[in-house]
Amino acid sequence: MRPDPLSFTDKHRKHKTMKTRYTDDHEWASHEDGDIVTIGITDYAQGQLGDIVYVELPDIGREVEKGEDVAVIESVKAAGEVKSPVGGVVEAVNEELDERPELINESAEEAGWVCRIRCTSNDDFDSLMDADQYRSLVDSLS
């Protein structure tokens, strides 16, 4: 039986076919089998924010457009919006962030995911940067 894409664990994540892409606003998006895209902020972004103290998650069922603010992350330094890298409908949120927002600091690109969106257009995902392009962007900021 195939695991439910809305309740995968890191163990499943490593074994599924998955592509990860990035935005120039330092969000990541992982597209697995089907049309579910998991999003969060990059390790670079969490490092810039510092200690994260609060995450405002989106409502399940909310329709979002690519580039629209989907969540808010507050740290001891600043607050920042998480923009949706794809358009679609929010299918799941990482409720663990309600009690442990520091998960984003500990594991920004795995356990610290923010939400899962049922993507309405693969073009949105395909237009994002790949890992090499994102690495070049981050290197240019140093």
C-alpha positions in Angstrom: 0.0 0.0 0.0 1.3 3.4 -0.9 1.8 6.0 2.0 -0.6 8.9 2.1 1.3 12.0 0.8 -0.3 14.1 3.5 1.1 12.1 6.3 4.5 11.1 5.1 7.4 10.7 7.5 11.1 11.6 6.9 11.6 7.8 6.3 9.0 7.8 3.5 10.4 11.1 2.1 13.8 9.6 1.5 12.3 6.7 -0.5 9.8 8.5 -2.7 10.5 10.1 -6.0 10.8 13.8 -5.0 12.0 17.0 -6.5 12.9 20.1 -4.5 12.9 23.6 -5.9 13.5 27.0 -4.4 12.3 30.6 -4.7 14.4 33.8 -4.6 12.5 34.6 -1.3 14.1 31.5 0.2 11.2 29.2 0.3 11.5 25.5 -0.7 9.0 23.3 -2.4 9.1 19.5 -2.6 7.0 17.8 -5.2 6.3 14.2 -4.7 4.2 11.7 -6.6 0.8 13.2 -7.5 0.0 16.9 -7.0 1.0 17.6 -3.4 3.8 20.1 -2.8 5.3 20.5 0.7 6.6 24.0 1.4 8.8 25.7 4.0 11.6 28.1 4.4 15.2 27.3 3.6 18.0 26.7 6.0 19.5 30.0 4.8 16.3 31.9 5.6 16.0 30.4 9.1 19.6 31.4 9.8 18.8 35.0 8.8 15.7 35.1 11.0 17.4 33.7 14.1 15.5 31.9 16.9 11.9 31.3 15.7 9.3 31.9 18.4 5.9 31.7 16.5 4.4 30.4 13.3 1.0 31.5 12.0 -0.2 28.6 9.8 -2.7 28.9 7.0 -6.2 27.4 7.2 -6.7 24.0 5.6 -8.9 24.4 2.5 -7.6 27.9 1.8 -7.0 28.6 -1.9 -3.6 30.4 -2.6 -2.0 31.8 -5.6 1.7 31.5 -6.4 3.5 34.3 -4.6 0.7 34.9 -2.1 1.5 35.1 1.6 0.6 31.7 3.1 2.1 31.8 6.6 3.9 34.2 9.0 7.1 33.3 10.9 8.2 35.4 13.8 11.6 35.3 15.4 13.5 37.2 18.0 14.8 39.4 15.2 11.9 39.9 12.8 8.7 38.6 11.3 8.6 37.4 7.8 5.9 36.0 5.4 6.2 32.7 3.7 5.0 33.1 0.1 3.4 30.1 -1.6 5.8 28.9 -4.4 2.8 27.4 -6.2 -0.9 28.0 -6.6 -3.4 25.6 -5.2 -5.3 24.6 -2.0 -3.8 24.1 1.4 -4.3 20.4 2.2 -2.3 20.1 5.5 -0.3 22.2 7.9 2.5 21.2 10.3 0.6 21.4 13.6 3.8 20.5 15.5 5.0 24.1 14.8 2.2 25.4 17.1 4.0 23.9 20.1 7.5 23.8 18.7 8.2 26.6 16.2 11.9 26.1 16.8 11.6 23.0 14.6 12.2 25.3 11.7 15.6 26.3 13.2 16.4 22.6 13.9 15.3 21.2 10.6 14.1 23.9 8.2 14.0 21.7 5.1 12.6 18.5 6.6 10.7 18.4 10.0 10.1 22.2 9.9 7.9 22.1 6.8 5.0 24.6 7.0 2.2 23.3 4.8 1.2 21.1 2.0 -0.6 22.4 -1.1 -2.5 20.5 -3.7 -0.9 22.2 -6.7 -3.1 23.3 -9.5 -0.4 23.8 -12.1 2.9 22.0 -12.6 4.1 25.0 -14.4 4.3 26.9 -11.1 6.6 24.2 -9.7 8.7 23.8 -12.8 9.4 27.5 -13.0 11.2 27.5 -9.6 15.0 27.3 -9.1 16.7 24.0 -8.9 19.3 23.3 -6.1 22.3 24.5 -8.1 20.5 27.8 -9.1 19.5 28.4 -5.5 23.0 27.6 -4.2 24.4 30.3 -6.7 21.8 32.8 -5.4 22.9 32.2 -1.7 26.6 32.3 -2.6 26.0 35.7 -4.3 24.6 37.1 -1.0 27.7 36.3 0.9 
